[in-house]
Amino acid sequence: MATQSKSASDQSLAYWRDSARPAGADLVLRQSMLELLRHVGADQVRALCYATGVRLATDHPLGKVDKLSELEIAAQSFLAARDWGWMAVEEHQDAVDLVHGCSPLRAWFGEAGLIWSAALFEGFYAEWLRQIGAGEGLELRQVESPSGADDVLRFRLMHESRFKAGAAP
């Protein structure tokens, strides 16, 4: 059974209402990544984004978190302080989904960058999950492309064998 406290659109509306997006480094980020893409390709840029996410989570550890609800609260606080959107945890019988909405990825990297830039949050959340004890054999993967006006991303944590068996969408 999935558990949800608020719908993705409700969380997104609250997020947009309560935050202002300042202009900033998005132009530099976008142009830097486009130039990098010209030289190394999308797979390598995706790997770089993933590694950057891992580094961010390593440099900003969660601290004492024992429950998924505490992970959600800590993530919400971290993301809000940086204007990086919102995150919700959805528990299922054999998996846990981390749903991230209103990320700055489109603003930072443009429409075309959404294909590879979501790996930033994938690496970020994967590292935080490792920090709080996600055991070996568990893997976090992006299971949906960004969708909706709020670019909702979905990452799924489950045993690696379930991904290989085609159990994930």
Buried (B, 14 or more C-beta within 10 A) or exposed (E): EEEBEEEBEEBBBEBBEEBEEEEEEBEEBBEEBBEEBEEEEEEEBBBBBBEBBBEBBBEBEBEEBEEBEBBBBBBBEBBBEEBBBBBBBBEEEEBBBBBBBBBBBBBBBBEBBBBBBBBBBBBBBBBBBBBBEBEEEBBBBBBBEBEEEBBBBBBBBBBEEBBEEEEBE
